[in-house]
Amino acid sequence: MKKLLLTLLFPLIAIGLYAQPNNNPRKIQVSILFDTSGSMSGLLDQAKSRLWNIINEISDLRYDGQVPEIQFALYQYGNSGLPQTENYIQQILDLTDDLDTLSKLLFGLTTNGGDEYCGAVIGRSLDDLNWSADPADLRMIYIAGNESFAQGPVNYKDQCKKAAEKGVCINTIFCGDYQAGIDLEWQAGSSCSNCDYFNIDANKRVAHIETPYDVQINQLNDSLNATYFGYGVRGRDKKEMQVSEDANAAEMSPSVKTERSIAKSKGAVYKNSSWDFIDAVDNGRSISDFEEDELPKEFQGKTITEKIELYKEKKDDRIRYQKKIAELAQEREMFIAEERAKLADNTEDDFGSSVNESIRKKAEEKGYKKVTTP
C-alpha cells in the first residue's frame, strides 16, 4: 500500500520540487507613452536599445527579499495616422508581464507627423489600465515628447490630480533643451505628481560597451531557448516570437541582445506560462491536465512518468543555463563599470537612463532594495 501511495504521489512531488509559488508579490507597473510624431524616430531607437536594460534594472529590485511582479503598458500619441476622434492616441499594449510581446510591439512602432496631446494620453493611461491600489506597489507613467505639454483638449493639470489620487507617478522626458522643456511645461507635468522631469537628446545614439562575456552569454541564450516548448494553439507562434525578438535585439547591437539574454535568464521575471510547457507546470498546471494533442510534440506519446522525467530534465537544463548566464552577467556588469570609469564623459543621458534613475529613486523611497548578486 505504501509503495502504491508513493507511486501515485511521485508526479506531484516531482513537480512540487520545481514549483515557484507566487505569494502575492509587490507590483511594479510601468506605462510608457511615446510621441510617435515625425521627429521622434531617434526616441524610438533609444527605447529599443534600452528596453532590456530597463527590464534588468527593475528585475534587480526586491521588496522584503521578494522579486516584484513587473508589468508594462505601451501607448503612442501624436501620430497623424491615428484617428483625430481618439486625440491621435492608441493603446498598443495593456499592462502585461509578457516581455516578448512588449518587445515586438515596441519594435513595430513607426513615426508620422501629428498633434501631440499630453494631457489626453495621460488621461487615457490612467483610465484604461488596472492600476494597483496597494501603496507599497510602484506605479509609474513615462511620457516622452518634444511639443508643448499643454496642447490638446484635455487639461494635463486635471490628469495630474487624478494621478496623485491613484498614487501614480508621472515622469516626463522632454526631447530637447532643458530650459525649453520647462518653458513648454514638461517640468510642471511631473512636479504636480511629485515625480521627475528629464531632458534628453533624442537623436543621440546609445553608447554600448561590448564585453568579453557577450558572446558566451548569447550562446547560452541559444541553449536556454531549447528548453522552451510551446503547447496549444499559441505555442508555435510564441516560440517563433521568442526567436524573432532575439533577432530584433541583435539588430540594435550585440550588447542589446546580451541584455535581453540576461533578462531571459531571470525566471521570476521572464514568465511564459501561457505558452511554454515548463513554465505552465511550474505555475501549477498538472501535466495530466494537458490533452495529448495540446502537448509539445516532444512530450506526446509518452507515459505520465516519462513526461515527468522529461520535464525534470529540461527544467534542470534551464536552471543550469540561467545560473551560468547570471554569473557571467555579474562579471559583465563589473567590466562595464570599470570601462565606463575610464571614459572622459561617463554619464548616460538617454531615454533608458532617465527611466532607470527615476525608478531607482522611487523604489528606494518605497522600501525596495537592489540586489547585487545572481
N, C-alpha and C positions, 0 to 999 in steps of 0.2 A: 504493500500500500504506500509506504514512504517513497519507494522508487517511482511509483506511478505519479505521486504528487510532485516530486522533483521534476519529472519529465514534463508534466503539464505546466509547471511554473517556469521552466527554463527560458522559454521565449520572453516572458515578462521580466525575468531577472536580467537577462542579457540586454534587453532594450533599456531597462531602467538604469543600468550602469552608465549609459551614454547620454541619457536624457538630461536636459538643462532647464530646470523649472524657471518660470518667469518671475513669480513672486511680486508682480506689480511694480516694476522698476519706475524710477523717475523718468520723465519725458523731456527731451529737448526738441522743440518744434521750430522749424525754420521755414519761413515763406519768403521766396526771392521774387522780386518784382523788377523785371528788366524792361528798360526803354529799348524797344526794337525799331525805333525810327532810323532813317537813313544814315545818320552819323555814328551809330553805335556798334558797328561791326567789331571795332577794337575791344570794346567792353565784353562782347560775347566771346571773343578769342581768349581774353584773360580768364573769364569764368570757366571755359572749357579746360584751360591749362591748370586751373587751381581747384577744380571740383574735388578731386580725390585727396588733395592736401587738406582741404577744409574738412572733409569727412574723417580723415585720420586725426586731425586736431580735436574734433568733437569726440571721437571714439576713445580718446585717451582720458576723457573726464570720468570721474567716479563720484557717486553720491553715497556716502556711508559704505564705501568699498564696492558698490554695485555699478555695473555698466548701465547707463541710461538707455531708454528706447529713443532712437533718433528718427525723426520724421521730417520730410521735406515736402514743400509745395512750390509750384512754379507758375508764375504769371508773366505775360507780356503785355505791354501797353505802348501806345503811341505809334502803332503800325497802321498805315493807311489801308492795308489790306484787310483790316478788321472792320466790323460794322460800326458806323457812326452812332447807331442807336444803342450800342453797347459801350459807348465812350472810348472806342478803339482799344478795348480791353478783352483779353482772353485768359481764362484759367487753362493752363497747359497740363497741370498735374495737381490733384488733390493731395492732402497730407498722406504720405506713404513712407514705408521703410524699404520699398522696392528700389534699390540703388541703381540697378541696371536700366530700369525704365526711366528714372531721373536722368541718367547719362544720355540715353537715346534721345529723349525729348529736348534736352538742352542742346545737343549737337544738331538737332533738326531745326533750331531757330534761325531765322534769317531777318534781315533788316529791310525796312521800306518806310520812306518818309511819311510823317503824320503829325497829329496833335497829341501832346503828352499831358495827361490829366492825372497828376499825382494823387490828389485827394480822392478821386474816383476809384483808382486802382487799390489804394489803401483800404477804402471802404469795402470794396468787393472782397478783399482778402480777409478782412475782419468778419464779414457777414457769412461768407461761403464756408469757411473752414471750421472744423470741430476743435476749437482751441481748448486745451485743458483748463480746468478751473482750480487745479491744485497750485497753491502759491509756491511750492517747492520746485515746480516744473519751470523750465526755461522756455519762454515764448518770444520769438524774435522775428521781426519783419526787416528785410533789407530791400530798400528801393534805390535803384541806381538810374541816373539820367543826367541831362545837361540843360534843360529848359527851366523856365520859372516854375517853382514848386506850387505856386498859387493859381496856375492855369486850370480852366475847366469849370464845369457846373457844380462840383462838389467841394465845399469848403474843407480844406485839409485840417483846419483847427478843430472842427467838429469831430473829424475822424480821430484826431489825436486824443481828444477827450474820451471817445469810445474805447480807444486802445488802452488808455490808462485805467479805465474801469474794468477791462478784461485782464489787466496785468500783462498786456502785450507791449513789447519794446519796439519802437520804430527807429531803425538806424538808417541814416541817409548817406548816400555815396554820390557826391557831385563829380561829374566828369569834366573837370576844368579847374580854373584858378580858385584858390581857397576863398579869397575875398569875394569873388564873383558869386560863389555858391552861397555865401552869407547874404549878399545883396538880393539874390534870387530866392531867398527864404528856405534854403535847404537846411541850414543850421536850425532855424526855427521849427522846421518839420520834425527834427529829432529831439530838441530840447523840451518840447511840450509833453513828451512822454519820458523825460529824464534819461534819454539814451544818447547815442553817439552820432556825430557828424564827421564825415571824412571827405577829403577831395583827392582825386587820383588823375593821373594822365591815362586816359582810357586807350590811347594809341601806343602806349609803351609795351613792348614785348616782355613777357615774364622771363626773368633770367633764371635758368635752371642750372644746377651744379650736378654734372654727371659724376658718378662714383664707381669705384671698383666692384661694388656689390650689385649694381643694377642688372647685369647680365644673368647672374646666378639667381637673383630673386625672380626675374621674369621666366627663367627656365623652370623654376619651382612652381610658378604660377601655371604653366602648361600642365605640369603633373597634377596640380591641385584641380584643374578643370576636369581631369579624367576621373575624379571622384564624385562628379555630379551626374545624376541620372534622371533625366526628365520622365515624368509619368503623366498619364492622362493626355487630354487633347492639347493642353498648353505646353506640355513638357518639351516637345521638339523645338517649337518656336522660341521658347525662353532659353533653351540651351544654346541655340544659334545666336540669340541676342547677347548672351554672356560672351561669346567669342567675338561678335561684331563690336561690342563696347571695348574689349581689349584692343581691337584694331583702331577704334576711334582715339583711344588714349595714346596709342603708339604713334598715331599720325601727328599729334601735337608735339611729342618728343619722347625719347626713351625714358626720361625721368618721370613724365606724367604716367606712362604705363607702369613704371615701378610703384608710384604712389597708389595706383589702382590695385596692383598686385598685393601691396601691403594691406590695403583696406579689405580685400577679399580674404585675407588670412585671418581676419577677426570674426570668428563665427558668431559672436554675440551681436554683431553689427550687420554683417553681410548675411542676411537671412533669406532663404528662398523656399520656405516650406510649401508655398502654393504650387510649386512645380518640381522641386528636387526631392527625390525619394528619401535620401538620407536625412535632410532637414525635416521632412514631414514626419518621419518616425521619431526623430529627436524631439519634435514638437508635440508628441503624444499620440500620433496616429498609429494604430496597430497594423503590423504587416499583414495580418489575416484579414483586415478590413478592405484591402485592395482587391478589386476584381482582377482576374488574370489578364484580361486584355488592357487593363489600365496600367499594369506594371511596366517598368522599363524592360526592354527585351532581354537584358542581361539577367533579370530575375524571373523571367517566365519559364514555365515547365519544370520548376524545382519544387521540392517538398518544403514545408514550412521551416524545417530545421536547416535545410540548405540555404534558404533565403536569409535566415537569421545569420548564419555563418558568413555569407557573402556580405551582408550589411555590416557586420562587425569588421570584416577585413577592410572594406572600403572606408569605413569610419576611422579605423586605425590609421589607414594611409592618409586620410585628410588631416587628422590631428598631427601626424608627423610632418607633413608639408607646412601646415600652418605654423607649427612651432619653429621650424627652421627658418621660414620667412621672417617671423617675429624676431628671431635672434639676429639675423642679418640686417633687419630694419633698424635695430638699435645701433649696430655698428655704423650703418649708413648715416643715421642721424648725427652721430658724433663726428663723422668725417665731414659732413656738410657744415656743421657748426665751426669746425676748425678752418675749413676753406673760406667760409664767409668772413671770418675774423681777419683774414689776410687781405681782404678787398678794401680799397680806399673808400668806396661807398658801399657799405654792407647793409644798408637799410632796404627793406622791402616796402613798396608803396604801390599796391595794385588792388584790384577787387578782392582777391583772396586774403591778402594781409589785413585788409580792413575788416572783413568778416571774422577772421581768426582773432584779431585783437579784441574786438567788442565781445565776442562770445567768451573768451577767457576772462575778461573783466567782469561780465555779468554773472558768469558761472561761479567765480570766486565769491562774489557778493552773496550768492545763494548757498554757499557751503560745498560746492563741488571742488574736487581736488584732481590735479593732473597726475597720472601715473607715469613713471619713467622707466619701467622695466616691462618686458614682454609678459 
